[in-house]
Amino acid sequence: VRGLSPSKQILHENGDNTLIFEARFESGNLQKVVKVNEFEYQLTLRTDLYTSKYTQWYYFQVSNTQAGMPYRFTIVNFTKPNSLYKRGMRPLLYSEADAKKHNVGWRRTGNEIKYYRNNTGQGGRQYFSLTWTFQFPHNRDTCYFAHCYPYTYSNLQDYLVSISKDPVKSKFCKIHILCHSLARNIVYVLTITSPHEGDKDTKRKAVILTARVHPGETNSSWIMKGFLDYILGNSGNAQVLRNNFVFKVIPMLNPDGVIVGNHRCSLAGQDLNRKYKSNLKEFYPSIWYTRNMIKRVMEERDIILYCDLHGHNRKKNVFVYGCERKQQAKAPTLHPRVFPLLLSKICPDKFSFSDCRFRVQKSKEGTGRVVMWKMGISNSYTLEAS
């Protein structure tokens, strides 16, 4: 991340049961660990690069474990006053031994979970702590902890390679380079539609989907993967959708932030989902090229839906933020509440209409949702998932 190469912590003697921590890997985030006593550790997260805030995402490795002992971890520099950890959410644990022996992957863990205001802070910012107790499942295991199920840039690249090698999927899913990020990572754009004959294609309306503008919201990548699995599948419904629409999909808007383990920002130290009005192409390339790509699509065909996928840290359920004018047009097809209402009817156990909001706040005017709405896409949404 900062030109550091991982160095192994040296244990001084065979009987040293100190845990060994590491986070210098893709999407990892941990700055400092203090051993408080034999089984208790105080952890400090690294802020987003080139900022002094945005601590939420964590992902780190622990080795030299002892099974069955009561460990306590406390992360001491969260900045949000509220969290789903107060409402039943638990940290995620991955054990290499469990994965190898029992084919068990990530799972929720932890007891005595508390999220509370502590007595420290920096630059006028109050800090909050998350603490939990747990037991490692195996001796001398290598384990990982994370805020949400990790989904790295490498995971995305592997997934896209599998699509391009698939003789069926590659016929109707074309993978292109939208642009390069500040760190010269590729930002991909996928075009998904059935091969067309003659001039039928221009009648197909477009759907635009984007994800992972905020790197720590990994759930948005899993939702995107679910969508892609579905739309590239062989079901009759997927076929109908491909025959009738052109899907333009940007699965990872902020690869740099994902790679370095940021929670919210790009390498410019900025929240890219506030930069859709900006013309600074060299600072926010993925945003500039996304907006321009959408303008080009609008010249060719109607865009029936724009949706940017996110994760929410303080609210439960799946819901959307839409945009409506105070005096909404009478035509029901233009009403932004129709699509989320349909979603809530189709899957009431997953999607919560009562959590949806449609007011356009001044602070959100630079977001993709609001900018696309002002460009003329009436069904323009941010989809949030806890």
N, C-alpha and C positions, 0 to 999 in steps of 0.2 A: 504493500500500500504506500509506504513512504520510503521505498528503496531499501527496506529491511529484508534480510533473508532470515527465515525461521531458524532459531537457535534452540537447541534442546536444553532444558533445565537439568542441571546435574544434581543428583541426589547424593548426599554426603556419606550415607551408610546404608547397608541393606535394610535395616529396620526403619528407615525414614518413610513414614506414611503420608508425607505432604503430597497433596494433589498437584499434578502438573497441568497447567492451563495453557491453551494455545488458541489464537484466533486469526493468525496470519495466513488465511486461506480464502478462497473465493466466497464473498458475501459475509465473511466473519466480522464480528464486532465485539471487542473487549479492549479496554485500555489498561486496566490495572487491577490486581487482586492483592488483598491483604489477608493473611492468615490470622484470624482473631484468637482462636484456640484450636485444639486438635481436630475438631470436626466442624469448625465454623469459619466461613470465608466472606469477606466483604468485597464486592465487585463494583468497579466503576466502568461505565460504557464510554467509548469514544464518541464524541459529537460528530455530526456530519462534517466531512472534510471542508476546511476553509470557512467553518461557521463555529459559533460557540454554543449551539443548541441542537435540538432535534434528537434527543436520546429516547429511543423507544424500541427499536429493533436490536435484538441481541442474538448472537449465534457463536458459540465457542465450544472448544473441545476440552475434555477433562480426561486425564489418564492417571495411572497408579492408584486405582480405586480399591476400597475395601468393601466387601459385600456386607449388607445387613447392619451397617453402622449408621447412627442417626446424624446425617449431615444437615447443616443449615447454610443456605446461600442468601445473601442480601445484596441486591443491586441498589446503589444509593443515590444515583443522579438522574432519575426520571424527572421530566419537567411538566408533565400534564397532571392537573390536580385530580382528575378522575380516571378510572380505568375499569375495564371488564374483569380485571383481577379481583375487584371488589364484589363481583356478581357471579362468581363461580368458575371463571376461566382459570386454567392451570398451565404452567410451563410445559414445554415439550421436551421429551428425552428420547435419545436414540442410543441404543447399546450395540456396539459392533458384535459382541458375543451373542446377544439375542438374535441379531440379524442372521448371523452365520449358522447358529445351532437350531433356532426355532422359526426362522423366516419372519421375525417380528420387526417391524420398522418403527417409525416415530409413534410415540404414545404420550398422552397427557399424564403428568405426574405431580407429586407434591401434596403436602398436608400443611396445616397451620399457615395458610397463605394469607398474607396481609399486605395491603397497599396503603401507605400512610405518608402524611407530611412529616419530614424530618427537620432537624434544626440546622440544616446547612443550606447554602445557596451560593450563587455567583452572579455578579453583575446585576444585582437587584432581582435575580430570578430565584424563586423558591424551588428546592429540590424535594422529590418524593422517593420513598423507598418501596421496593417489592421484596418481601422475604418469604421463604418457603423451606420446609424440611422434607427430607426424602431419604431413601436408602438405595444405594447402587445394587443392581441385581447380581453382579459377579465381581470376584476379586481380579485385580490386575487387568481390568477391562478398559477399553477406550470408549468414552461416551460423548455425546453432544447434547447441548441444550439450545433451544431456540424459542423465540417469541411466537413464531407461526411456522408452519411447514415450509422449509426452505425451497426456493425454486431459483436456480442460478442461471446466469447467461449461458453457461455450458449446457445446462439441462435444455434450454430453448434450442441451442444449436443442434444438439443430438436429435431433438424432436423434428426439427426442420429437415435434417439429413434423412431421417426415416421417411418423411413425406416425399422428398425428392426422389428417393430410391424405389418408392412404391409405384409399380407400373399403372395402377388404376388411379390413385389419388393425384399423381403428378399430371394427369391429363386435364384435371379441372382445378388444380391448385398451382398457381404460378408464383414462385418466390423470387422477389426482386430486392435490390438494395435501394432503400429510400434515401439514405445519406449515411455519413459517418459521424460518430459522436466526437466530442472534444478530444477524447483519448484514442480516436481513430477506430473505435469499435463499430461494427456494422449495425445499423438500424434497419430491420427487415420490414418489407410490406408484402402481404400475400393478397393475390387476386383469386377469388374462388367463384367460379361460375361454370355451367355446362358449356362445352364447345358449341358455338352458335353457327347457324347457317344464314348467309346473306345479311340482310339489314335488320333481322329480328332483334339483334343485340341491343340496339339503341332504345328499344322499348322497355328493356329491363331496368327496373329501378335499382338504386344502389343502397347498400347498408354499410355504414362505417363503424368499425369497432377498434378501440385502442385499449391498451392496458399498461400497467407498471410504470406510470409516470412517477409514482412514489415508490422507491425501491423496497422499503420495509413492509409494504402491503402485498406480501407474497400471495395472499389468497386471490388477488386479482389475476395472477398468472395461472393459478389452478382453475379458476372459472374460465379463463381464456382457453386453456387446454381442454376443458370439458366441452366448450362450444366447438372447438376445432375437431375434436374426436367425433362429435355429433354431425357437423355439417359435411365432414369428409367421409362419413360412414355410408353404408349401403342401404339405409332404411328408405322407405318410400317417401317419407316426409322430407328427408335431406335432399333426395332427388328433386322433389317438387320445388324446394327452395332454391336449389342450384339452377333449375330450369327457368325460374322466374326473376331471380335477383342476381346482382353482381355484388359480392362481399369484398370490401377492402379492409384488410385487417393488419394492424400494427401491434404485434404481440408484446413488444418491450420498448417503450419510449425512452427509457433512461438506463441503458445498459451500464454506463460508467458507475452510476450510483449503486446499481445492483452488485457489481463486481467488488466495489470497495466496502460494501456493508453499510452504506448510508441508510437513514430512515426516510428522509423526505427530499433531499436536494440532489442536484447534479454536481459535476466538478466545478461549475461556476459558483457553487455555494448558494444556488438559488432554487426555489420551488418552481419547477417548470410548469406546473399547472396554474401559474399566475402570469404566464408569459405569452399567452396566445395572441395578445394585441401587439407584441413587440416585433420590430423589424430587425432586431440584432441577430442576423442569420449566423454569424460566426460564434456567438455566445450560446445560442439555443438552437442548434441546427435541427434536432429532431422535431421541435415544435414548429419552426419556420417551414420546414419541408412538408410536415403533416398538413398545415393550413393551406399551403399552396397546392398540394395534391388534391385536397378536398375541393378547392376552387376549380381545378381542372375538371374533376368529376362532375361538378355542378353544371359546367358548360355542356357536357355531353348528355347528361341524364338527370332525372329527379333523384334526390336523396331522400328516402322515406324514413330513415332512422340513423341517428348518430348516438353512440353510447361509449363512454369511457369507464373502464372497470377499475374499482378501488376496493380497499379494505377499510373498515372502521374500527377504531380502538375503544370507543366508549359506548356505542349503541349495539344492541343485539339485532338479529334478523338480517334479511336481505331486503333492500328497498332502493328507490331511486330519488334523485333530486332532478326535477324538471324545470322548465321555464314557462311562465305564462304572463301575459299582460293583464293589467287590472281589468280591462274590458276585453275579455276573451272573445274571439270570433265565434259566431253562432254555429258554423259548420262543424259537426261533431268530429269529423275525420281530422280536423286541425287541432283538436283539443288535446293538450299534452297529458291529460289524466287518463285517456282511453287506453293507451298501451299498458301502463302499469296496472290499471284495473283488470285488464285481460289476464296479465301475469298472475295477479292475486287470485283470480277465479280458477285458472288452470292448475296452479300449485299453491293452494292456501297454506300448506304446511311449511313451505319454503319462503314464500314472498309475502311481505307485510305491507299492504297498501296504507295502513294507518301511520306507518313511519315515513311515508313519502312526503316530500316538501316541494313546493313549486314557486316559491317567491324568489325573485332575483335580488340578492343582496349586493350592495355596492362593493363590498370586499371581494366578491366572487366574479367581478366583471372581466378579469383576465383569464378565467378558466376556459377550458375547451368547450364545455357545455354552453356557457353564455355566449361566447364568441361565435360558435357555430349556429346558435339560435338567431343571433343578430345578422348572420350571413344569409339566413332564410330557411334553415332546417327547423321546422316546428317541433318535430319529435327529437329533441336533443337532451340527452340524459347523462348523469353520472350515476352509475350503479354501485352501491355500497354493500359490502357483506361483512358481518362480524367474524 
